[in-house]
């Protein structure tokens, strides 16, 4: 049963050094609504769970640690937490990020209270380098208006690349709306092959109402380390890109979006897949990328044709990889 409060999802895995910082930034919130923190600790191999247990013991009225379970992966961990949320509004903050504005939830919940048509509100944010501790303000704000009709942002969300249109760790959204969407199409949310948890969440919230934006900077988004969306292993990154691209295509089909912008986006994604296969020197990944292109009827542009030509000959492929290594060393 939904209660008159805010639930904050904290999905975490192997973040013993940063999870306390995340939880502190939530606990410090000053809001007219009570807050509950729902922690999904996903069977970490370090001391993350011990830190979470300590917070649950110290703040029993606020922190709720989900039961210990085998590793679920980010998507299922996130949505198990979402379904367990009791608040009428839901926010989230990843276990390596942290909020920087004590009134973040207060500002956002006031907007939600005053605007029943708004299903999601989000803010600006900063990149936070874990090594240097320096911040850089996000400058990509494609929809800066205080309130935008949600359907206007869906295509941009589907085709987003380096920076998100809506950073979900800055957002607050309506629990009843997203849970209704979840139960109508569980596979869209809970399927681990979707690659990420945020694209479908933002798109479905946007499809069901207005999206509000605050220019206030409320979040430090941690960078400078590997993550689910940025991994040094080319094969793992290939897997992430192909899953999230399939999800983007599924959403584009769901909303009937087929424009020059989307076609170009998916062509660029196909080229990115080929490049991960190239750098991995993996013929199986090249074949999978080509099957993906046929499946979604992606035409060969000049870049794709050149990449496929290079990888069609083992000798040329090896030569180009060695040439690339030389350029990388010179660049360093």
N, C-alpha and C positions, 0 to 999 in steps of 0.2 A: 504493500500500500504506500502510495506517495505521501511524503510528509513535507511540511512547510520548512524546508531547509535545503542546503546545497551539499551535494555529494561530490567529492573530488577523487577521481581515479588516479592512483599512482601504480603504474605497471613497471616492475623493476626486475632486472636480472644481472647478477654479477656487478653490482654498483656499490660495493661496501664503502668506497671512499666518498661518494657523492649523495647517497640516499638520505643521509641525515640532513644535509643542506637543503635538499628538496622538501623534506617534511617540515623543517623549521620555517621555510618560506611560506608554507601553507598555514601552519599553526599561528603565525604572526598576523594573519588576516583579521582586519577589523570590519565586521559586516553586521548589518541588522538581522540577518538570518543566521541561525546556527549552522555549523559545518560538521560534516563527517568525512573522514578520509578512509577510502577503501583501498587497501594495499593488495596488489596481486604480485606476490613474490614468487617468481617462476622457477623454483627448485635450483637456486644459484649454487655454484660450486665454491663460492667464497663465503664471507661472513655477512652477506647482505641480510639474510633472514634474521640473524642474531640482532642486528641493528634495528630491524623492523619490530621484532619482539620487544625490544627495550622500549621503543616508542609506544607500543600498544599497552605496555604495563604502566608507563608514566602518564599516558593520556587515554585512559580506558573509555572516557565519555566521548572521545573524538576519533580515535584511531581504531579501525576495524581491519585486522589482518586476515585475509582469506586463508582457509585451511590449507595445510601443506599438501601438495599433490605432485605427481610426476610432471616433468617439463611439458608445457602445453604449446609453447611458441607465443610470439607477441600477439597475434590476432585472437586466439582463443583465450588467452590470459586477459586481454583488454575487455572482450565482450562478456566474459564471465563476471568481471568486476562491474561492468555496466549494468548487467541484469540484476546484480546484487545491490545496486544503489537504491537508497530509500528516498532521496531528496527529489523535489520537483524540478530542480535544476541540476545539471551535471557539468563539472569542469574536469580537466585532467592536467597533470604535470608529470612528465617523464622523470625517471629516477636519476637522471644526470643533468636535468635542467632545474632552474629555480626562478620563482617569482621575485620581482624587485619592487613591487608597489603594494604596500600594505592594504590599500583600498581597492585592489583589482576586483575582487568579487563584489564588493559594495557597489562600485560604479556599474558593473555589468548587470547585477541583479536589479538595480533600480531601473535600468533601461528595459529589462524583461518585464518587470512589474508594470511599467507604464505603457508598454507597447505589446499587446497580446498577439499581434501579427508577426512579431519577431521570434523566430525559432532558434536563432544563434546570434551571439554577439562576440566579436573578437577585437584584438588590439594590435598595435605595433609591438615590435620586439627587437632584441639585439643579439648578434652573434657573440658568444663568449668563448675565447680561446683558453682552454684548460692549461696550456703550457705557459703562456705569457700573462694570463689573467686580464687581457685587454678586451674591450668590447667594441663592436662596430654596429651602428644602427642599421636595421633593415631598411632599404630604400625602395623595395618593390611593393608598391601599394596600388594595385590596378583599380580598386574600387574604394576611393577615399570618402565617398559620401557617407553621412551619418547613418542612413538607411538605404539599402538597395534591394529591389525585388529579387528574391533568391534565384529565380530561373535565369536571370541575366548573368549570373556568375558561373553557372554550371560548366559551360564549355571551357572557360579559363581554368577551372579546377581540373577538368579532365586532361587538359593539355599543359598543365604546369610542369616546369622542369627543375631549375635550380632552387627557387624559393617558392614556398606554398602561397596560394592566394589567401588561405585561412590557416594560420598556424594553430592547430587544435590545442596546443598547450597554453595558448592565450585565450581560449574561447570559453563560453558558458552557453549551454544549450538546454532545450526543454526535454526532460526525461520522457514525458508521455508521448511526444512526437516520435522520438527515435526508437523507443521500445515498440511502438505500433509498427513502424517500418521494419524493425527487426523481425517481429513475429509474422509479418506478411511475406517476408522473403529471407529466412534465416541464412540460407546459403550465401547470399550476397555479403553478409557480414561475417559469418563464422567459418567459412571455408578457408583453411590455412593456405591453399594455393592462390589466394587473392594477393598475397605479397605484402599488403599493408592494411592498416585498420582505419585510416583517416579519409581516404578519397571517397569511399562509399558513404561514410558518415556525413561528411560535409555536403556531398551532392544531394543526399536524401533530405537533410535538414533544409537545404536551400530550395529544394523542389516543393517543400511544404510550407513556405512562408518567406518572410523578409529576413535579410541579414544586416545586422547593425555593426558599425565599426567605430572604434575609439582610437584616436591618434596617440594616446598615451602609451608609453613604453612600459610594459609590465613584466617582461620575461627576458631572462638570459638563456639563450639556446646554446647548449654546449657543443663546441666543435673542436677539431684538432685531435680526434681519436677515431678509431673505427666504430661503426655502428651498423645497424641492420641495413640502412640505406646507403652506406658508404664503407665498403669493405676493400681491403688491399688485395684479397684473393679474387682474381679475374673470374674464376668459375662461379664463385658465390655471388659476385656482383651480376654476372650474366643471369643467374637464377632469379635474383631480386628484380632485375629490369624486365625480364620476360613475364614474370608473374604480375607485376604492377601494370605493365602495358596491356596484358590481357584483361585485367580489371578495368582499365581505362576504356578499352574497346567495348567491354560489356556494358559499361555505363553510357558510352556514346550511343550504343544500339538501343539501350533502355529508354533514352530520352530522345531518340530520333535525330541525333546530331551527326551530320555528314557534310562537312564544309571543307574548303581549301585549307583552312587552319588545322583542322583535325587530320586531314590526309597528310599534310606536311609533317605534323607532329609524329604520326605513326611511322612515316618514312624515316624520320630522324632516329626514332627508337630502333627500327630495324637495322639501321647503319651502326648504332651503338652496340647492338647485339653482335653484329659481325666483327666489330672491333674488339670486343671482349673475347670472342672466339679466336681472332687473329693473335692477340697478345698471349692467349693461353696455349696457342699452337695446338688447338683441339679440333680435329675434324668432325667429331660427333656434335660439338656445339655449333659448328658452321652449318651442319646438316639440319640441326634443330632450328636455327635462325632462318634458314631457307624454307623449311616447312611452315614456320610461323608466318613468313611473308606470303606464301601461297594460301594459307588458311584465311588470311585477312585481306587477300587481294592487294598487296602493297606493290606498287610498280617500282621497277629498278630506276633510280635516278643515276646521275653520273657517278656520285660517290659510291653508291652500292655496287654498280657495275665494276668500278675499279677494284673495290675490295674483294669481290667474288673472283675477279680475274687473277688477282695476286694469289689468292688462296686455292686457286684451281691447280696450281703447279707447286709441288712440294719444294723444289729447288728455289723458286722465286720467293716462296713464303719464308723459307729459312733465311735467305739472303736479306729480305726486307726486315725480318726480326733482328738480325745482326746489325743492320744499318740503324735501326731504331735504337738499339742499345748504345751505339756510339753517340748518337745525338743526345740521348738522355744523360750520358756521362758528361758530355760537353756542356750541356745546360746547367748541370750541377756545379 
